[in-house]
Amino acid sequence: MYNTFILNFSPFLSDPSPQRILEYVRGHAFTYQYLVPFSGTIIVKSTAGLELIVKSYTPFFQPSDFLLTQANPSFINGLLQSGYWDWINSNSPPALTSS
């Protein structure tokens, strides 16, 4: 089963830049899949727990701020493309065709 996390950061950061953040998350050992619904937010699927991921992200982000929230897909709501909701709600996420 995969945990769902919402990573928030300022899309105006220069160090690390949003592109470097995306590359970091994409290549991170704990990342199973990820989705970028809009600037400054990456939704991550992982088998790792919140504390372990935060510990591994902290050195990369310092001295910038970030927020990582473990989310229960049953308690996430809003307006996103329908394919995104299928991915968020899946315990075994299908491959994404866009991000």
C-alpha positions, 0 to 999 in steps of 0.5 A: 500500500502506498502513502500519499503525501502533499509537498508544498514549497514556494514556486518562487524559490531560487535555491533550490529552484522548482526544477531542482525540487522536481528532479530531486523528488523524481529521483528520490529513493522513496518516490514511487510516483509523483504528480504536479497539479500546479506550481509549488505542489507535488503529490507523492506516492511512497511506501515510506512514512512521513518522518523518514521522508521529512528527514531525507528532504530536510538537508536538500531544502535547507535553508528554504521552507517546505511542508510535507503532509501525509494525506488520506485520499478520503479526505482530499477534495478540490477541483483537479482533472479526473485522471488525477483523482483516480491516481490519488485514490488508488492504492496501486497507482496507475501510470500517469500520462501527464503531470 
